[in-house]
Amino acid sequence: MVNQPEHKALLQAYELATHWRRQQFGMGMAMVFLLAMLAAWMAEVDLAKFYDNIGNFTSYIGRIFYLESGQAVIRDPFEWFWGLNKWMALLGETLMMAYVGTLLGAVGAVLFCFMASKNITRSTALVFATRRFMEFCRTVPELVFALIFVVAFGLGPMAGVLAIAIHTMGALGKLFAEVVENIDMKPVHGVVATGANWVQKIRFAVLPQVLSNFTSYALLRFEINVRGAAVLGFVGAGGIGETLISAIRKFYYADVSALLILIILTVVVIDSLTEKLRHQLIGSGPESKA
């Protein structure tokens, strides 16, 4: 048994330790608050201006749910979705842009991720150069790439596909490289011991361990790219975004709400389907728990 003096000493030591942790937490929160205030000041965040103009935002949201005749959009769905056939074609174009861009970007990410993994590639210079290249690809916004490709190749989906592919390659390349760096190296050493070359080492020892995670990340990126592809149309890179920005600029309020509803429903459906696929691939779906 612990006697009373020892008990008091332990209690005091515990109180000192918890008091110091509370002080650290308090100082950390104060620092976060000060930095947030500094960032808000530098970003010219004006709460008074926000309060004075919030009505403009809410009134715009209210207007998009009324037709030109003044009645609610839900009262006349045929008038609300007057361009459904054209919009669905553009939405399909947006989906194809996201799909092809994701596929090309994922293939590029697979090719570069092994060169960016320290446990697979022994050349420090190659690892460094590959990582910096992928950082460049994912750091430059998709809209900037899209603008460059619109100038180079003209208006249309091709510019959007290329912009998505490059940005996806950089984003997925980082995720894929992190997956490769966390593999079990015993199969790799075993394959190398048989005299396998670098490509054979990747094919037979690395890919079987990472393929399911690669596919899961690619599906997640596809969800993101569907939303991104809708925005790329703002700069003429194809898809439904060009029609959406045109409706916003021309104050076609009902068209804005109809297009947004179509995009949101499409994203919800894709998110639901790809989520199930991802859970099955990583073994965390309901079926694996049963």
SEMARBA-648083 format. One record per residue (C-alpha): residue number from 1; residue in three letters; x, y, z. Coordinates in Angstrom, 3 decimals, padded with zeros to 6 digits, always signed. Layout:
// SEMARBA-648083
+-----+---------+----------+----------+----------+
: num : residuo :        u :        v :        w :
+-----+---------+----------+----------+----------+
: NUM :     ALA :        X :        Y :        Z :
...
+-----+---------+----------+----------+----------+
This chain:
// SEMARBA-648083
+-----+---------+----------+----------+----------+
: num : residuo :        u :        v :        w :
+-----+---------+----------+----------+----------+
:   1 :     MET : +000.000 : +000.000 : +000.000 :
:   2 :     VAL : +001.108 : +003.578 : -000.657 :
:   3 :     ASN : +001.473 : +005.534 : +002.572 :
:   4 :     GLN : -000.053 : +008.987 : +003.013 :
:   5 :     PRO : +003.117 : +011.096 : +002.385 :
:   6 :     GLU : +003.856 : +009.170 : -000.806 :
:   7 :     HIS : +000.213 : +009.502 : -001.852 :
:   8 :     LYS : +000.343 : +013.275 : -001.362 :
:   9 :     ALA : +003.597 : +013.504 : -003.324 :
:  10 :     LEU : +002.131 : +011.546 : -006.227 :
:  11 :     LEU : -001.012 : +013.671 : -006.140 :
:  12 :     GLN : +001.032 : +016.887 : -006.198 :
:  13 :     ALA : +003.127 : +015.618 : -009.099 :
:  14 :     TYR : -000.038 : +014.724 : -010.997 :
:  15 :     GLU : -001.574 : +018.141 : -010.296 :
:  16 :     LEU : +001.602 : +019.884 : -011.462 :
:  17 :     ALA : +001.662 : +017.840 : -014.673 :
:  18 :     THR : -002.012 : +018.447 : -015.442 :
:  19 :     HIS : -001.667 : +022.133 : -014.569 :
:  20 :     TRP : +001.233 : +022.477 : -017.011 :
:  21 :     ARG : -000.755 : +020.683 : -019.743 :
:  22 :     ARG : -003.713 : +023.002 : -019.129 :
:  23 :     GLN : -001.409 : +025.996 : -019.405 :
:  24 :     GLN : +000.039 : +024.667 : -022.652 :
:  25 :     PHE : -003.447 : +024.110 : -024.045 :
:  26 :     GLY : -004.543 : +027.606 : -022.998 :
:  27 :     MET : -001.465 : +029.215 : -024.550 :
:  28 :     GLY : -001.960 : +027.194 : -027.725 :
:  29 :     MET : -005.595 : +028.265 : -028.053 :
:  30 :     ALA : -004.640 : +031.894 : -027.406 :
:  31 :     MET : -002.001 : +031.673 : -030.131 :
:  32 :     VAL : -004.508 : +030.167 : -032.554 :
:  33 :     PHE : -006.969 : +032.963 : -031.766 :
:  34 :     LEU : -004.343 : +035.675 : -032.250 :
:  35 :     LEU : -003.212 : +034.168 : -035.547 :
:  36 :     ALA : -006.840 : +033.905 : -036.696 :
:  37 :     MET : -007.411 : +037.574 : -035.858 :
:  38 :     LEU : -004.210 : +038.546 : -037.678 :
:  39 :     ALA : -005.207 : +036.496 : -040.715 :
:  40 :     ALA : -008.696 : +038.030 : -040.708 :
:  41 :     TRP : -007.196 : +041.528 : -040.539 :
:  42 :     MET : -004.778 : +040.837 : -043.410 :
:  43 :     ALA : -007.572 : +039.254 : -045.464 :
:  44 :     GLU : -009.759 : +042.326 : -044.826 :
:  45 :     VAL : -012.539 : +040.308 : -043.208 :
:  46 :     ASP : -015.150 : +042.886 : -042.282 :
:  47 :     LEU : -018.008 : +041.539 : -040.171 :
:  48 :     ALA : -019.927 : +044.809 : -040.480 :
:  49 :     LYS : -019.756 : +044.618 : -044.270 :
:  50 :     PHE : -020.811 : +040.982 : -044.132 :
:  51 :     TYR : -023.797 : +041.844 : -041.949 :
:  52 :     ASP : -024.832 : +044.777 : -044.156 :
:  53 :     ASN : -024.705 : +042.726 : -047.371 :
:  54 :     ILE : -025.900 : +039.286 : -046.271 :
:  55 :     GLY : -029.341 : +040.224 : -047.523 :
:  56 :     ASN : -028.037 : +040.414 : -051.110 :
:  57 :     PHE : -026.958 : +036.780 : -050.857 :
:  58 :     THR : -030.204 : +035.510 : -049.358 :
:  59 :     SER : -032.313 : +037.502 : -051.825 :
:  60 :     TYR : -030.370 : +035.996 : -054.743 :
:  61 :     ILE : -030.941 : +032.499 : -053.374 :
:  62 :     GLY : -034.615 : +033.333 : -053.081 :
:  63 :     ARG : -034.838 : +034.626 : -056.677 :
:  64 :     ILE : -033.382 : +031.477 : -058.242 :
:  65 :     PHE : -036.445 : +029.528 : -057.116 :
:  66 :     TYR : -038.910 : +031.713 : -058.985 :
:  67 :     LEU : -039.724 : +031.760 : -062.706 :
:  68 :     GLU : -039.820 : +034.893 : -064.833 :
:  69 :     SER : -043.601 : +034.918 : -064.374 :
:  70 :     GLY : -043.139 : +035.312 : -060.617 :
:  71 :     GLN : -044.471 : +031.885 : -059.589 :
:  72 :     ALA : -042.403 : +029.300 : -057.725 :
:  73 :     VAL : -040.363 : +026.990 : -059.923 :
:  74 :     ILE : -041.956 : +023.898 : -058.395 :
:  75 :     ARG : -045.335 : +024.952 : -059.774 :
:  76 :     ASP : -044.158 : +024.576 : -063.369 :
:  77 :     PRO : -041.353 : +021.982 : -063.622 :
:  78 :     PHE : -041.593 : +021.892 : -067.429 :
:  79 :     GLU : -040.805 : +025.609 : -067.613 :
:  80 :     TRP : -038.132 : +025.253 : -064.948 :
:  81 :     PHE : -036.305 : +022.472 : -066.789 :
:  82 :     TRP : -037.059 : +023.736 : -070.288 :
:  83 :     GLY : -033.511 : +022.906 : -071.484 :
:  84 :     LEU : -033.243 : +019.494 : -069.832 :
:  85 :     ASN : -032.204 : +017.617 : -072.999 :
:  86 :     LYS : -029.436 : +020.107 : -073.785 :
:  87 :     TRP : -028.323 : +020.297 : -070.171 :
:  88 :     MET : -028.171 : +016.524 : -069.790 :
:  89 :     ALA : -025.941 : +016.323 : -072.865 :
:  90 :     LEU : -023.622 : +018.942 : -071.365 :
:  91 :     LEU : -023.709 : +017.129 : -068.018 :
:  92 :     GLY : -022.727 : +013.923 : -069.775 :
:  93 :     GLU : -019.836 : +015.807 : -071.382 :
:  94 :     THR : -018.785 : +016.996 : -067.932 :
:  95 :     LEU : -018.822 : +013.432 : -066.598 :
:  96 :     MET : -016.747 : +012.187 : -069.533 :
:  97 :     MET : -014.242 : +014.994 : -068.953 :
:  98 :     ALA : -013.928 : +013.976 : -065.303 :
:  99 :     TYR : -013.659 : +010.270 : -066.186 :
: 100 :     VAL : -011.023 : +010.615 : -068.902 :
: 101 :     GLY : -009.073 : +013.208 : -066.912 :
: 102 :     THR : -009.101 : +011.010 : -063.816 :
: 103 :     LEU : -008.057 : +007.937 : -065.812 :
: 104 :     LEU : -005.143 : +009.708 : -067.509 :
: 105 :     GLY : -004.087 : +011.351 : -064.252 :
: 106 :     ALA : -004.236 : +008.052 : -062.347 :
: 107 :     VAL : -002.094 : +006.309 : -064.975 :
: 108 :     GLY : +000.458 : +009.118 : -064.750 :
: 109 :     ALA : +000.385 : +008.966 : -060.957 :
: 110 :     VAL : +001.068 : +005.217 : -061.012 :
: 111 :     LEU : +004.058 : +005.754 : -063.294 :
: 112 :     PHE : +005.564 : +008.511 : -061.133 :
: 113 :     CYS : +004.673 : +007.333 : -057.625 :
: 114 :     PHE : +007.229 : +004.513 : -057.618 :
: 115 :     MET : +009.997 : +006.928 : -058.602 :
: 116 :     ALA : +008.900 : +009.199 : -055.743 :
: 117 :     SER : +009.023 : +006.426 : -053.103 :
: 118 :     LYS : +012.219 : +006.272 : -051.080 :
: 119 :     ASN : +011.874 : +002.596 : -050.232 :
: 120 :     ILE : +011.624 : +001.585 : -053.902 :
: 121 :     THR : +013.873 : +004.102 : -055.672 :
: 122 :     ARG : +017.365 : +004.445 : -054.265 :
: 123 :     SER : +018.298 : +007.531 : -056.297 :
: 124 :     THR : +017.802 : +010.537 : -054.011 :
: 125 :     ALA : +017.975 : +012.929 : -056.961 :
: 126 :     LEU : +015.246 : +011.057 : -058.854 :
: 127 :     VAL : +012.995 : +010.971 : -055.786 :
: 128 :     PHE : +013.522 : +014.692 : -055.204 :
: 129 :     ALA : +012.888 : +015.662 : -058.845 :
: 130 :     THR : +009.770 : +013.478 : -059.119 :
: 131 :     ARG : +008.254 : +014.859 : -055.931 :
: 132 :     ARG : +008.870 : +018.459 : -056.988 :
: 133 :     PHE : +007.294 : +017.769 : -060.380 :
: 134 :     MET : +004.175 : +016.308 : -058.782 :
: 135 :     GLU : +004.022 : +019.256 : -056.378 :
: 136 :     PHE : +003.987 : +021.603 : -059.357 :
: 137 :     CYS : +001.192 : +019.610 : -061.009 :
: 138 :     ARG : -001.102 : +019.733 : -057.979 :
: 139 :     THR : -000.177 : +023.245 : -056.803 :
: 140 :     VAL : -001.160 : +025.094 : -059.973 :
: 141 :     PRO : -004.988 : +025.409 : -059.911 :
: 142 :     GLU : -006.976 : +023.481 : -062.481 :
: 143 :     LEU : -008.490 : +026.739 : -063.748 :
: 144 :     VAL : -005.019 : +028.064 : -064.577 :
: 145 :     PHE : -004.151 : +024.905 : -066.508 :
: 146 :     ALA : -007.526 : +025.103 : -068.249 :
: 147 :     LEU : -006.900 : +028.705 : -069.313 :
: 148 :     ILE : -003.479 : +027.766 : -070.700 :
: 149 :     PHE : -004.909 : +024.835 : -072.658 :
: 150 :     VAL : -007.839 : +026.907 : -073.935 :
: 151 :     VAL : -005.310 : +029.340 : -075.405 :
: 152 :     ALA : -003.274 : +026.464 : -076.837 :
: 153 :     PHE : -006.018 : +024.169 : -078.144 :
: 154 :     GLY : -009.084 : +026.389 : -078.272 :
: 155 :     LEU : -012.419 : +026.188 : -076.485 :
: 156 :     GLY : -013.820 : +022.757 : -075.701 :
: 157 :     PRO : -013.545 : +019.678 : -073.501 :
: 158 :     MET : -009.981 : +018.851 : -074.487 :
: 159 :     ALA : -008.634 : +021.741 : -072.430 :
: 160 :     GLY : -010.671 : +020.580 : -069.440 :
: 161 :     VAL : -009.524 : +016.978 : -069.738 :
: 162 :     LEU : -005.856 : +017.973 : -069.862 :
: 163 :     ALA : -006.229 : +020.325 : -066.884 :
: 164 :     ILE : -007.931 : +017.630 : -064.802 :
: 165 :     ALA : -005.398 : +014.994 : -065.834 :
: 166 :     ILE : -002.361 : +017.060 : -064.815 :
: 167 :     HIS : -003.816 : +018.170 : -061.497 :
: 168 :     THR : -005.008 : +014.626 : -060.747 :
: 169 :     MET : -001.584 : +013.190 : -061.551 :
: 170 :     GLY : +000.027 : +015.478 : -058.986 :
: 171 :     ALA : -002.587 : +014.871 : -056.293 :
: 172 :     LEU : -002.820 : +011.099 : -056.720 :
: 173 :     GLY : +000.929 : +010.758 : -057.208 :
: 174 :     LYS : +001.519 : +012.002 : -053.662 :
: 175 :     LEU : -001.128 : +009.698 : -052.190 :
: 176 :     PHE : +000.110 : +006.700 : -054.180 :
: 177 :     ALA : +003.719 : +007.337 : -053.121 :
: 178 :     GLU : +002.696 : +007.407 : -049.459 :
: 179 :     VAL : +000.901 : +004.080 : -049.903 :
: 180 :     VAL : +003.999 : +002.544 : -051.536 :
: 181 :     GLU : +006.252 : +003.791 : -048.755 :
: 182 :     ASN : +004.137 : +001.922 : -046.184 :
: 183 :     ILE : +004.177 : -001.515 : -047.835 :
: 184 :     ASP : +005.685 : -004.652 : -046.344 :
: 185 :     MET : +009.204 : -004.863 : -047.794 :
: 186 :     LYS : +009.645 : -008.599 : -047.178 :
: 187 :     PRO : +007.985 : -009.633 : -050.473 :
: 188 :     VAL : +010.117 : -007.030 : -052.260 :
: 189 :     HIS : +013.327 : -008.455 : -050.798 :
: 190 :     GLY : +012.191 : -011.963 : -051.689 :
: 191 :     VAL : +011.526 : -011.064 : -055.320 :
: 192 :     VAL : +014.826 : -009.195 : -055.591 :
: 193 :     ALA : +016.638 : -012.240 : -054.172 :
: 194 :     THR : +015.374 : -014.282 : -057.135 :
: 195 :     GLY : +017.136 : -011.912 : -059.536 :
: 196 :     ALA : +014.116 : -009.838 : -060.570 :
: 197 :     ASN : +014.740 : -006.450 : -062.171 :
: 198 :     TRP : +013.127 : -003.156 : -061.105 :
: 199 :     VAL : +010.011 : -003.575 : -063.244 :
: 200 :     GLN : +009.484 : -007.155 : -062.096 :
: 201 :     LYS : +009.913 : -006.046 : -058.487 :
: 202 :     ILE : +007.124 : -003.512 : -058.951 :
: 203 :     ARG : +004.886 : -005.926 : -060.825 :
: 204 :     PHE : +005.104 : -008.935 : -058.506 :
: 205 :     ALA : +005.976 : -007.519 : -055.066 :
: 206 :     VAL : +004.573 : -003.983 : -054.872 :
: 207 :     LEU : +001.457 : -003.765 : -057.038 :
: 208 :     PRO : -000.400 : -006.644 : -055.328 :
: 209 :     GLN : -000.066 : -004.788 : -052.009 :
: 210 :     VAL : -001.165 : -001.346 : -053.207 :
: 211 :     LEU : -003.592 : -001.892 : -056.073 :
: 212 :     SER : -006.762 : -001.805 : -053.959 :
: 213 :     ASN : -005.691 : +001.439 : -052.258 :
: 214 :     PHE : -004.738 : +002.938 : -055.611 :
: 215 :     THR : -008.190 : +002.184 : -056.987 :
: 216 :     SER : -009.890 : +003.536 : -053.880 :
: 217 :     TYR : -007.997 : +006.840 : -054.074 :
: 218 :     ALA : -008.699 : +007.093 : -057.814 :
: 219 :     LEU : -012.440 : +006.696 : -057.197 :
: 220 :     LEU : -012.310 : +009.376 : -054.528 :
: 221 :     ARG : -010.508 : +011.657 : -056.931 :
: 222 :     PHE : -013.130 : +010.992 : -059.588 :
: 223 :     GLU : -015.782 : +012.386 : -057.226 :
: 224 :     ILE : -013.709 : +015.536 : -056.783 :
: 225 :     ASN : -013.076 : +015.862 : -060.500 :
: 226 :     VAL : -016.778 : +015.715 : -061.336 :
: 227 :     ARG : -017.265 : +018.855 : -059.293 :
: 228 :     GLY : -014.097 : +020.391 : -060.723 :
: 229 :     ALA : -015.108 : +019.663 : -064.315 :
: 230 :     ALA : -018.349 : +021.591 : -063.800 :
: 231 :     VAL : -016.326 : +024.672 : -062.828 :
: 232 :     LEU : -013.831 : +024.429 : -065.696 :
: 233 :     GLY : -016.602 : +025.398 : -068.107 :
: 234 :     PHE : -016.393 : +028.889 : -066.607 :
: 235 :     VAL : -013.270 : +029.486 : -068.714 :
: 236 :     GLY : -014.573 : +027.724 : -071.824 :
: 237 :     ALA : -013.087 : +024.298 : -071.102 :
: 238 :     GLY : -016.266 : +022.404 : -071.989 :
: 239 :     GLY : -019.050 : +020.849 : -069.996 :
: 240 :     ILE : -022.070 : +022.292 : -068.239 :
: 241 :     GLY : -020.089 : +025.002 : -066.467 :
: 242 :     GLU : -020.139 : +027.293 : -069.497 :
: 243 :     THR : -023.948 : +027.233 : -069.549 :
: 244 :     LEU : -024.066 : +027.793 : -065.782 :
: 245 :     ILE : -021.795 : +030.845 : -065.823 :
: 246 :     SER : -023.748 : +032.237 : -068.776 :
: 247 :     ALA : -027.012 : +031.889 : -066.823 :
: 248 :     ILE : -025.438 : +033.599 : -063.799 :
: 249 :     ARG : -024.148 : +036.512 : -065.865 :
: 250 :     LYS : -027.469 : +036.986 : -067.676 :
: 251 :     PHE : -029.488 : +036.760 : -064.439 :
: 252 :     TYR : -031.503 : +033.734 : -065.624 :
: 253 :     TYR : -032.342 : +032.857 : -062.042 :
: 254 :     ALA : -034.510 : +029.799 : -062.692 :
: 255 :     ASP : -031.906 : +028.340 : -065.052 :
: 256 :     VAL : -029.248 : +028.728 : -062.354 :
: 257 :     SER : -031.277 : +026.727 : -059.849 :
: 258 :     ALA : -032.142 : +024.046 : -062.430 :
: 259 :     LEU : -028.496 : +023.587 : -063.416 :
: 260 :     LEU : -027.362 : +023.500 : -059.795 :
: 261 :     ILE : -029.989 : +020.873 : -058.971 :
: 262 :     LEU : -028.761 : +018.686 : -061.843 :
: 263 :     ILE : -025.121 : +019.013 : -060.785 :
: 264 :     ILE : -025.888 : +018.325 : -057.118 :
: 265 :     LEU : -027.982 : +015.239 : -057.906 :
: 266 :     THR : -025.269 : +013.903 : -060.209 :
: 267 :     VAL : -022.588 : +014.368 : -057.566 :
: 268 :     VAL : -024.760 : +012.711 : -054.905 :
: 269 :     VAL : -025.332 : +009.647 : -057.090 :
: 270 :     ILE : -021.649 : +009.347 : -057.973 :
: 271 :     ASP : -020.572 : +009.830 : -054.358 :
: 272 :     SER : -022.926 : +007.068 : -053.222 :
: 273 :     LEU : -021.789 : +004.588 : -055.864 :
: 274 :     THR : -018.067 : +005.231 : -055.499 :
: 275 :     GLU : -018.304 : +005.148 : -051.702 :
: 276 :     LYS : -019.653 : +001.598 : -051.840 :
: 277 :     LEU : -016.909 : +000.579 : -054.258 :
: 278 :     ARG : -014.210 : +002.134 : -052.079 :
: 279 :     HIS : -015.463 : +000.357 : -048.971 :
: 280 :     GLN : -015.405 : -002.971 : -050.758 :
: 281 :     LEU : -011.886 : -002.353 : -052.061 :
: 282 :     ILE : -010.408 : -001.400 : -048.692 :
: 283 :     GLY : -012.344 : -004.131 : -046.887 :
: 284 :     SER : -014.382 : -001.851 : -044.611 :
: 285 :     GLY : -017.770 : -002.222 : -046.186 :
: 286 :     PRO : -020.817 : -003.756 : -044.488 :
: 287 :     GLU : -020.240 : -007.054 : -046.275 :
: 288 :     SER : -016.774 : -007.491 : -044.779 :
: 289 :     LYS : -018.049 : -006.805 : -041.267 :
: 290 :     ALA : -020.824 : -009.354 : -041.483 :
+-----+---------+----------+----------+----------+
